[in-house]
Amino acid sequence: MELNYCVNLYSFLMMRNNKLELKIGFDQVRESLKVMCLSDGGRSFVERMEFVTSYNKVIELLGITEEFRQIFITNEVFPSDNYFDMRGELQRLKLLGTFISQESLFDLKSSLITINECLLFFSRSDDNKFPLLSALSQGVYVDKNLLNICAKLLDSKGDFNDDASEYLYIIRSNHRKKVLDVDKQIKRILNQVKKEGWSSEEAEVTVRNGRLVIPISSANKKRIKGFIHDESQSGQTSYIEPAEIVELNNEIRELELEERREILKILVEFTDVLRPEIDNLINAYYFLSKIDFIRAKAKYALQIKAGKPIVEDNTLINWFEARHPILEEALEKNSKKIVPLRIELNSKDRILIISGPNAGGKSVCLKTVGLLQYMLQCGLLVPMRESSEAGIFSSIFIDIGDEQSIENDLSTYSSHLLSMKNLCERANNKTLFLIDECGTGTDPTIGGAIAESVLEFLNEKQAFGVVTTHYSNLKLLADRHASIINGAMLFDQNNMRPLYKLSIGKPGSSFAFEIAQTIGLPKQIVDKAVDKIGSSYLDFEQQLQQLEVDKIELRKKEQEVKVADDLLSEVLLKYNKLSSELEDKKRVILKQAKIEAKEILQNASRQIENTISQIKEANANKEKTKKIREEFSKEQIHIDRELSELEKQERKNVANKDISNKSKDIGVKIDLSPIAIGDIVKIGDENTFAEVVSIKRNRLEVISNSVKMSIEKNKVIKVDKKSFLKSNAKLYSQKQSAFLSVIDELNEKRKTFKTQLDLRGERAEDALDKLSQFIDQARLLGEREISVLHGKGDGILKTIIRDFLKTNSEIKTFKSARLEFGGEGITMITLN
């Protein structure tokens, strides 16, 4: 009995593992795809669909499905009828002496029209719109002459046209004439019978055994010559074919037989024309079947709200809002919503050990990982956020449920051990293993020890895995091994119900006693169980929970401190800038006042001179005049000296912005080497520092406390980065007293912050400035997913914005929005 449900390169050349598919629920996905196929050919592709380990092949399969999904989304008119798979019939017709049936000819005609419409669709489409689907149509050919012949032979209902051949036209013309003659004569005879009273007035011509007959009362049946075909159940009415029309009916019957012979001849002749094209047609029907298969995959993706994640050519899982499609469908039928899964496995954290209460969602989490990864590597779009990252594994191993076998003398635990043996023998750094309730089925102490050893062995092999457990020793593995992490299915202790949400980084409690009380197990039984297990174990469980609560609270406080620090630094920068501007304005005002005072004194001096001149003319006292002049001169000298001091102070302030002012307030060293991107510079004469993010000729773009600005090179001083970081750490503790008020300001900003920036109609330079500020504000508020509305237009603004995003170190990824949400007119941005 095969217990290792593992799909890998060593197992039957990647043949399908039915038991693995049954365990993860992929068999139901396969059945759903079959239902959505329109042809047996498409269903055969679904049946042959298999797990793929080639990165390029997976990318191709996902890309083709995504292109067809876009056809559905954009409501493109694509053929959706007459997907018949005629390959079996065409193979039969290769044999000489065979001919196609009328029914098969009609299916052939209809499906060839569908194939031709598919080819026309891709030939009319822009090559860049559906490149992968268009590539499938290359080399597919349908002879137009064959289509014309089919159209000539059959009408839209599948009947032969009268002009399918000249002789068929003659036969049918004669047939219609004979039928018309019979109709006239039998109506004449019926009217005569009614007139003689041999039949009721309501009697009408009817058909018996394919012949036109008239109903006559059985008492008068000998009064008319003819052939009796039938009589009523009561025997009172006989149905007679009059002798006058028997011969005509015989001629009609002969014409009908002649028509059948002519149609048979036409089918044979058509088959002879068809036979040389069979190989091309088989290729065309292979194309149609594959299109049917891809169409079903795209339709299923729309049904389960699936998309194409970012696929990497390595082993990783970084999924956002992943959902089990079968479970989600079942919940929706009961008007319930599924709780999405957030999970990440990478080279640093490879093995996730999930613990938590029973019926809390551990096994569902396990199956979700297995199903979605299997779907992805079968070329199916998966229900998760499209910004998720997915890798490629060479094998998937799953051990879920009880596999005991009386026939093979295997107990439950023996079957699990055999599965572990096979896994350990075949596991490598590209294996993904999923083990439910690891170590159960035997003595908990022994089972837990073996399970611990197995996981350590798999960790040494650098395999990736998700494991569920209730064992405490497995929960503690993460403390001893760097690549093993804990996860917990969250539980609402207030309402005593599972939340079905995975939280990575902490172990979970089983909440066995709490659940037992909730379902009504007698209190004395629960209390006795608590006494038996002892308080130390309960204390351990409680400590785990309290530790996690403390960690969450600590992270929250840490985030608040970080945000508050950034906000405070921003406020201080604004304060320093305003203070500097006020000082500059103060100096300008004082200088202007002194100049005005000097002008006033000069005017006064001139008036005094005029007065003295007048006094001289009047022979005034010379000594007194001299004294007055000296006093005015002294005042003017005093004002000149003050003006000189103001100008000197102003020159000094400008000089302070040069390299002589070395940030001596906090002891940061000056670096005289050329400024480069990533360097720390000091701005102005205050203790304001910033990081250089770009250099454009004589201007720098810098970021200081989440504020981005542009400044001339000669207005900054490069400082030693290590010295700055050391000094900055000392200043960190001095800012904490102002954090609480800043947090309130941050919360207000979060309430009004919009995650989409509208740049339509903006000039390129203004748009980039606004976008830069928008990104800075989003990072300050902790937003990672934002978008920019730039419109489609001629694409100039979109190109400028995306070129800017490519060079911005704060941007992790960006892409166009999904078509239904704006397409190329909106750019979705993920921040680091």
MOKA-V562466 format. One record per pair of residues at least 24 apart in sequence whose ideal C-beta (glycine too) atoms are under 8 Angstrom apart, sorted by the first residue. I is the first residue (numbers start at 1). J is the second residue. If there is no record, write none. Layout:
I:J / I:J
This chain:
1:403 / 1:405 / 1:407 / 1:408 / 1:410 / 1:415 / 3:399 / 3:403 / 3:410 / 3:415 / 3:418 / 3:419 / 3:422 / 4:397 / 4:418 / 4:419 / 4:422 / 4:423 / 4:426 / 5:397 / 5:398 / 5:399 / 5:419 / 6:395 / 6:396 / 6:397 / 6:398 / 6:422 / 6:423 / 6:426 / 7:51 / 7:374 / 7:395 / 7:396 / 8:394 / 8:395 / 8:396 / 8:426 / 8:431 / 9:53 / 9:394 / 9:395 / 10:426 / 11:395 / 14:50 / 14:51 / 14:52 / 14:53 / 15:50 / 16:50 / 16:51 / 17:51 / 20:374 / 20:396 / 20:398 / 21:374 / 23:367 / 23:370 / 23:398 / 23:400 / 23:401 / 24:367 / 24:370 / 24:371 / 24:374 / 24:398 / 25:324 / 25:326 / 25:367 / 25:371 / 26:371 / 26:374 / 26:375 / 26:378 / 28:326 / 29:300 / 29:325 / 29:326 / 29:371 / 29:375 / 29:380 / 32:300 / 32:303 / 33:293 / 33:296 / 33:297 / 33:300 / 34:296 / 36:295 / 36:296 / 36:299 / 36:300 / 37:83 / 37:292 / 37:293 / 37:295 / 37:296 / 38:80 / 38:81 / 38:83 / 38:292 / 38:295 / 38:296 / 39:83 / 39:84 / 39:85 / 39:288 / 39:289 / 39:292 / 40:85 / 41:83 / 41:85 / 41:87 / 41:285 / 41:286 / 41:288 / 41:289 / 41:290 / 41:292 / 41:293 / 42:83 / 42:85 / 42:289 / 42:290 / 42:292 / 42:293 / 42:295 / 42:296 / 44:85 / 44:289 / 45:289 / 45:290 / 45:292 / 45:293 / 46:293 / 46:296 / 49:293 / 49:378 / 49:379 / 50:378 / 51:374 / 51:377 / 51:378 / 51:396 / 52:377 / 52:378 / 52:379 / 53:377 / 53:392 / 53:393 / 53:394 / 53:395 / 54:392 / 55:311 / 55:313 / 55:392 / 58:311 / 58:376 / 58:377 / 58:379 / 58:392 / 59:311 / 60:132 / 61:378 / 61:379 / 62:308 / 62:311 / 62:376 / 62:379 / 62:380 / 62:381 / 63:132 / 63:308 / 64:132 / 64:133 / 64:136 / 64:294 / 64:379 / 65:294 / 65:297 / 65:298 / 65:301 / 65:308 / 65:379 / 65:380 / 65:381 / 66:298 / 66:307 / 66:308 / 66:381 / 67:130 / 67:131 / 67:132 / 67:133 / 68:133 / 68:294 / 68:295 / 68:297 / 68:298 / 69:298 / 69:301 / 69:302 / 69:381 / 70:130 / 70:819 / 71:130 / 71:298 / 72:298 / 72:299 / 72:302 / 73:302 / 73:818 / 73:819 / 73:820 / 74:819 / 76:121 / 77:121 / 78:118 / 78:121 / 78:295 / 79:114 / 79:117 / 79:118 / 79:121 / 80:295 / 81:110 / 81:114 / 82:107 / 82:110 / 82:111 / 82:113 / 82:114 / 83:111 / 83:114 / 83:288 / 83:289 / 83:292 / 84:108 / 84:110 / 84:111 / 85:285 / 85:288 / 85:289 / 86:111 / 86:281 / 86:285 / 87:282 / 87:285 / 87:286 / 87:289 / 90:278 / 90:281 / 90:282 / 90:285 / 91:278 / 91:282 / 93:271 / 93:274 / 93:275 / 93:278 / 94:275 / 94:278 / 98:271 / 99:264 / 99:267 / 99:268 / 99:270 / 99:271 / 100:267 / 100:270 / 100:271 / 100:274 / 101:267 / 102:154 / 102:158 / 102:160 / 102:263 / 102:267 / 103:158 / 105:150 / 105:153 / 105:154 / 105:267 / 105:270 / 106:154 / 106:158 / 108:150 / 109:147 / 109:150 / 109:151 / 109:153 / 109:154 / 111:285 / 111:288 / 112:142 / 112:146 / 112:147 / 112:150 / 112:281 / 112:284 / 113:147 / 114:288 / 115:140 / 115:142 / 115:284 / 115:285 / 115:287 / 115:288 / 116:142 / 116:147 / 118:287 / 118:288 / 118:291 / 133:291 / 133:294 / 136:287 / 136:290 / 136:291 / 137:287 / 139:283 / 140:283 / 140:284 / 140:287 / 141:280 / 141:283 / 141:284 / 142:280 / 142:281 / 142:284 / 143:277 / 143:280 / 146:273 / 146:274 / 146:277 / 149:270 / 149:273 / 153:266 / 153:270 / 160:263 / 160:266 / 164:263 / 164:266 / 165:262 / 165:265 / 165:266 / 167:262 / 168:259 / 168:262 / 168:263 / 168:266 / 171:255 / 171:258 / 171:259 / 171:262 / 172:259 / 174:255 / 175:252 / 175:255 / 175:256 / 175:259 / 178:248 / 178:251 / 178:252 / 178:255 / 179:252 / 181:248 / 182:212 / 182:245 / 182:248 / 182:249 / 182:252 / 183:212 / 185:242 / 185:244 / 185:245 / 185:248 / 186:212 / 186:214 / 186:242 / 186:245 / 189:214 / 189:224 / 189:242 / 189:244 / 189:245 / 190:214 / 193:224 / 196:220 / 196:223 / 198:223 / 198:224 / 206:239 / 208:239 / 208:241 / 210:253 / 211:241 / 211:249 / 212:241 / 212:245 / 212:249 / 213:239 / 213:240 / 213:241 / 214:239 / 214:240 / 214:242 / 215:239 / 216:240 / 297:379 / 297:380 / 297:381 / 298:381 / 300:380 / 301:380 / 301:381 / 304:328 / 304:329 / 304:383 / 305:383 / 306:380 / 306:381 / 306:382 / 306:383 / 306:384 / 307:381 / 307:382 / 307:383 / 307:384 / 307:385 / 307:386 / 307:818 / 308:381 / 308:386 / 309:376 / 309:382 / 309:384 / 309:385 / 309:386 / 309:387 / 309:388 / 309:389 / 309:390 / 310:386 / 310:387 / 310:388 / 310:389 / 310:390 / 310:813 / 311:376 / 311:389 / 311:390 / 311:391 / 311:392 / 312:389 / 312:390 / 312:391 / 312:392 / 313:391 / 313:392 / 314:391 / 314:392 / 315:347 / 315:391 / 315:392 / 315:393 / 315:429 / 315:430 / 315:432 / 315:464 / 316:345 / 316:346 / 316:347 / 316:389 / 316:390 / 316:391 / 317:343 / 317:344 / 317:345 / 317:346 / 317:369 / 317:373 / 317:389 / 317:390 / 317:391 / 317:464 / 318:344 / 318:345 / 318:346 / 318:388 / 318:389 / 318:390 / 319:343 / 319:344 / 319:372 / 319:384 / 319:385 / 319:388 / 319:389 / 319:390 / 320:384 / 320:385 / 320:387 / 320:388 / 321:384 / 321:385 / 321:388 / 322:368 / 322:369 / 322:372 / 322:382 / 322:383 / 322:384 / 322:388 / 323:368 / 323:383 / 323:384 / 324:364 / 324:367 / 324:368 / 324:371 / 324:372 / 324:383 / 325:371 / 325:383 / 326:371 / 327:364 / 327:368 / 328:383 / 339:499 / 339:500 / 339:501 / 340:384 / 341:365 / 341:368 / 341:369 / 341:502 / 342:502 / 342:504 / 343:369 / 343:466 / 343:487 / 343:502 / 343:504 / 344:504 / 345:464 / 345:466 / 348:482 / 348:483 / 349:483 / 349:484 / 349:485 / 350:459 / 350:462 / 350:463 / 350:464 / 350:465 / 350:483 / 350:484 / 351:455 / 351:458 / 351:459 / 351:463 / 351:464 / 351:465 / 351:466 / 351:467 / 351:483 / 351:484 / 351:485 / 352:465 / 352:466 / 352:467 / 352:485 / 352:486 / 352:487 / 352:504 / 353:455 / 353:467 / 353:468 / 353:469 / 353:474 / 353:475 / 353:477 / 353:478 / 353:484 / 353:485 / 353:486 / 353:487 / 353:507 / 354:466 / 354:467 / 354:468 / 354:469 / 354:486 / 354:487 / 354:488 / 354:489 / 354:502 / 354:508 / 355:468 / 355:469 / 355:470 / 355:474 / 355:475 / 355:486 / 355:487 / 355:488 / 355:489 / 355:507 / 355:508 / 355:509 / 355:510 / 356:488 / 356:489 / 356:490 / 356:491 / 356:498 / 356:508 / 356:509 / 356:510 / 356:511 / 357:489 / 357:491 / 357:498 / 357:508 / 357:509 / 357:510 / 357:511 / 357:512 / 357:515 / 358:510 / 358:512 / 358:515 / 359:498 / 360:489 / 360:490 / 360:491 / 360:498 / 360:499 / 360:500 / 360:508 / 361:489 / 361:498 / 361:500 / 361:501 / 361:502 / 362:436 / 362:468 / 362:489 / 363:400 / 363:436 / 363:468 / 364:500 / 365:466 / 365:468 / 365:489 / 365:502 / 366:398 / 366:400 / 366:434 / 366:435 / 366:436 / 366:466 / 366:468 / 367:400 / 367:434 / 369:432 / 369:434 / 369:466 / 370:396 / 370:398 / 370:432 / 370:434 / 373:432 / 386:818 / 387:785 / 387:813 / 387:828 / 387:830 / 392:430 / 393:430 / 393:431 / 393:432 / 393:464 / 394:428 / 394:430 / 394:431 / 395:426 / 395:427 / 395:428 / 395:430 / 395:431 / 395:432 / 396:431 / 396:432 / 396:433 / 396:434 / 397:423 / 397:426 / 397:427 / 397:431 / 397:432 / 397:433 / 397:434 / 398:433 / 398:434 / 398:435 / 399:423 / 399:433 / 399:434 / 399:435 / 399:436 / 400:434 / 400:435 / 400:436 / 401:436 / 411:441 / 412:441 / 413:440 / 413:441 / 413:442 / 413:447 / 416:440 / 416:441 / 417:450 / 420:450 / 420:454 / 423:454 / 423:458 / 424:454 / 424:457 / 424:458 / 424:461 / 427:458 / 427:461 / 427:463 / 428:461 / 428:462 / 428:463 / 429:461 / 429:462 / 429:463 / 431:461 / 431:463 / 431:464 / 431:465 / 432:463 / 432:464 / 432:465 / 433:458 / 433:463 / 433:464 / 433:465 / 433:466 / 433:467 / 434:465 / 434:466 / 434:467 / 435:465 / 435:466 / 435:467 / 435:468 / 436:468 / 437:468 / 437:469 / 437:470 / 438:467 / 438:468 / 438:469 / 438:471 / 438:474 / 439:469 / 439:471 / 439:474 / 444:471 / 447:471 / 448:472 / 448:473 / 448:474 / 449:473 / 452:477 / 455:484 / 456:481 / 459:483 / 459:484 / 470:510 / 472:540 / 475:507 / 475:544 / 476:507 / 478:507 / 488:548 / 503:548 / 505:551 / 506:544 / 506:547 / 506:548 / 506:551 / 507:544 / 508:544 / 509:541 / 509:544 / 509:545 / 510:541 / 513:538 / 559:782 / 560:739 / 560:743 / 561:736 / 561:739 / 563:742 / 563:743 / 563:746 / 563:780 / 563:781 / 563:782 / 564:735 / 564:736 / 564:738 / 564:739 / 564:740 / 564:742 / 564:743 / 564:746 / 565:732 / 565:735 / 565:736 / 565:739 / 566:705 / 566:706 / 566:780 / 567:742 / 567:745 / 567:746 / 567:780 / 568:735 / 568:738 / 568:739 / 568:742 / 569:704 / 569:705 / 569:706 / 569:735 / 570:705 / 570:706 / 570:707 / 570:780 / 571:742 / 572:705 / 573:688 / 573:704 / 573:705 / 573:707 / 576:684 / 576:686 / 576:687 / 576:688 / 577:684 / 577:686 / 577:688 / 579:686 / 580:684 / 580:685 / 580:686 / 584:653 / 587:646 / 587:649 / 587:650 / 587:653 / 590:646 / 591:643 / 591:646 / 591:647 / 591:650 / 594:639 / 594:642 / 594:643 / 594:646 / 595:643 / 597:639 / 598:636 / 598:639 / 598:640 / 598:643 / 601:632 / 601:635 / 601:636 / 601:639 / 602:636 / 604:632 / 605:632 / 605:636 / 608:632 / 653:685 / 656:685 / 657:684 / 657:685 / 657:715 / 659:717 / 661:685 / 661:717 / 662:717 / 663:687 / 663:717 / 663:719 / 666:727 / 666:730 / 666:731 / 667:723 / 667:727 / 668:719 / 668:720 / 668:723 / 668:724 / 668:727 / 669:719 / 669:720 / 669:723 / 670:717 / 670:718 / 670:719 / 670:720 / 671:718 / 671:719 / 671:720 / 671:721 / 672:718 / 673:718 / 675:700 / 675:713 / 675:716 / 675:718 / 679:718 / 679:721 / 680:718 / 680:719 / 680:720 / 680:721 / 680:724 / 681:716 / 681:717 / 681:718 / 681:719 / 682:716 / 682:717 / 682:718 / 682:719 / 683:711 / 683:715 / 683:716 / 684:715 / 689:719 / 689:724 / 689:728 / 690:716 / 693:809 / 694:807 / 703:776 / 706:776 / 706:777 / 706:779 / 706:780 / 707:776 / 708:772 / 708:773 / 708:776 / 746:780 / 746:781 / 749:777 / 749:780 / 749:781 / 750:781 / 753:777 / 753:778 / 753:781 / 753:783 / 755:783 / 755:785 / 755:786 / 755:787 / 756:786 / 756:787 / 756:788 / 756:789 / 756:826 / 757:786 / 757:787 / 757:788 / 757:789 / 758:789 / 759:788 / 759:789 / 759:790 / 759:797 / 759:801 / 760:789 / 760:790 / 760:791 / 760:797 / 762:797 / 764:796 / 764:797 / 764:800 / 767:797 / 767:800 / 767:801 / 768:800 / 768:801 / 768:804 / 771:801 / 771:804 / 775:808 / 775:810 / 775:811 / 775:829 / 775:831 / 778:831 / 779:810 / 779:831 / 783:831 / 784:830 / 784:831 / 785:828 / 785:829 / 785:830 / 785:831 / 786:829 / 786:831 / 787:817 / 787:826 / 787:827 / 787:828 / 787:829 / 788:826 / 788:827 / 788:829 / 789:822 / 789:825 / 789:826 / 790:825 / 790:826 / 790:827 / 791:825 / 792:823 / 792:824 / 792:825 / 795:824 / 798:824 / 798:825 / 798:827 / 801:827 / 802:827 / 805:829
